[in-house]
Amino acid sequence: MNALDISTPHDAPWRAAYDKAGIAPELTPPTHASLAALVHDACSRYAQSAPKQAAFTCVVPNGMNGSLTFAQVDALSDAFAGYLRGVLGLQAGDRVAVQLPNCLAYPVVAFGVFKAGCVLVNTNPLYTEKEMVHQLKDSGAQVLVIIDMFADKLPAVLQQTGLKHVVLADVTAFFPAVPRAVVRAVQKVWNRVLPSVTVPHERLAAALQRGAATLAQTPARRYWEGVGPSDTAALQYTGGTTGVSKGAVLTHSNLLHNVNQMLAMGSTHMRVGQECVLTALPLYHIFAFTANLLGFLVIGARNVLVPSPRPVQNLQRAIENHPITWMTGVNTLYNGLLNEEWFLAYPPKHLKASIAGGTALHQAVAERWRQVTRTPIAEGYGLTETSPVVSFNPLAGTPRNGSIGIPAPGTHVRLVNDAGAVVATGEPGEIQVKGPQVMQGYWNQPEETAKVLQDGWLATGDVAVMDREGFLRIVDRKKDMVLVSGFNVYPNEVEDTIAQMPSVLEVAVIGIPDATTGEAVRAYVVPNPDHNGLVNADEVIAHCKKQMTAYKVPKQVIVRDELPKSPIGKVLRKELRAEALAELGAPRQ
């Protein structure tokens, strides 16, 4: 199968599941040559059919908000393309780093990068100077669009990178005058989160004005007319399967196909022009980038952006004041909402469905979410290297707790053992993926690419089992697996068992060195404040003994106030492991 083969294998055990779930087994090929063309077409179409409908709405914690229509998004992103090409003189293929939280500036800038024929380099706004320098140098970005709250990092970063231009944006960009003035005043005077800017820069508003002035001579369309499916659209940085930060090269074709795959899997609960999606996950992360930003744009949804979901109460006004029909999130986000009194009292009444990804969705959380919202929640699976969707649990029919569903149309999946042989049905094996959404490789890293890509198959590093109907269940990351006296213990299973306890809010499981068994299981738990904020280690161990065989039961239970998390709320086992090894005086792995 070549990179553009979008057929579903005829012998795939999951083909019958498509029919039962109302999913077309064959993937519809993209109708656009580039993301720029897709964005322009979608914005133009909905600007005509619903000229007053908001395409994007940004809601800050106090409920103040601003919106952009589809026509405004199209025009403003054209202007930013004009700025990059007509003012700054960038060429097709040049890299533009975007370091923004969820705000109205994000779609304007990201879409403008695509329309300019340039390459988007998504960058976490919370990165340290060291992390920024690595990503900016590695990508060769010439332009950085950064939120002004973190402008204090710029002097050190500019000295160590090849950046030529800096554009400053702010969270309240495109807000009406009064709420914008109020929020900016609070940021500057009360919260004091607006540092002085001491490096040459341009404000986004001025950049857009200058860019728009160039469009009369060179329309934005000219810049993207020559961009094709095989051209690079984005460098999406990830630790990958080895932990070394590197840029996954995602083409326009990769992302266009994956948008169609995502929409195919969710089509049973989606209606064109009638959806309103809550985007709490950061758009710079591949999950929200493909699903929320691109996928819901295609169907003309209103996208409600929350700049930061922490604390989870930041979502209250967005959920209460807007007709949310869809949500995407991770286990910790859904669990957090289920522990908010306001959410339990008034769950979103328009909600149709929710998608969980990024990390395992605990069964206890999934079941309670369904009870509280009376809507389905489906766990999916993907990686940065796959744009990201690989599989999805169908929303129609009986939910499959603990399953990441069936491969998306056009996706080949196989499970292999350490020798590379395909395992039998029901046996655990490493997931390998082949399909039009699989990256081209890692940016300027041929050796790292060769470690994970062979003959078009991407080795994911994740271990799963597949049943006779083709449904997958993640067992764990290969590197997270704990080996106790020669027996494999998968942290996800132990975590899921502990998460069933009402007294536990969050849990993470790792392996620690043990003189007798080689490794032992250690669990970290955060008490649930709704149960007096108390959890007893002996009770956790006793609960596990009732549910699991002895070698899987935690030898130690550590109670903590919080667990280390990534920007999207994924619990970072590697940080807990590093802490434990330092505590025990063992060498870091």
Protein Blocks (a to p, Z undefined) as FASTA:
>chain_A
ZZklcbdcfklmklmmmmmnopafbdcddfbfbfklmmmmmmmmmmmmmmmbcfbdcddf
kopacdddfklmmmmmmmmmmmmmmmnopaehiacdddddddfklmmmmmmmmmnopacd
dddfkbcfklmmmmmmmnopabdcddfklmmmmmmmmmmmcbfbdcdddfkgoiafklmm
mmmmmmmmmnopaccdfbdcddfklmmmmmmmmmmmmgfklmmmmpcfklcfbdcddekj
nopacdddddfklmmmmmmmmmmmmmmmccehiaccddfbcfkbmklmmmmmmmmmmnop
acdddfblcdfklmmmmmmmpccfbdcddfklmmmmmmcfklmmmgcfkbfbdcdehiac
dfklmmmmmmmnopacddddddfklopafbdcdfehjddehiabjadehiacddddfkop
acdehiacddddddfklcfbdehilklmmmmggghiacehiacdddfkopacdfbdfklp
cceehiacdfklmmmmmmmpmklmbdcddddddfklopacdddddddfkloopacfklmm
mmmmmmpcfklpcfbdcddfbdcddfkopacfklmmmmmmmmnopacZZ
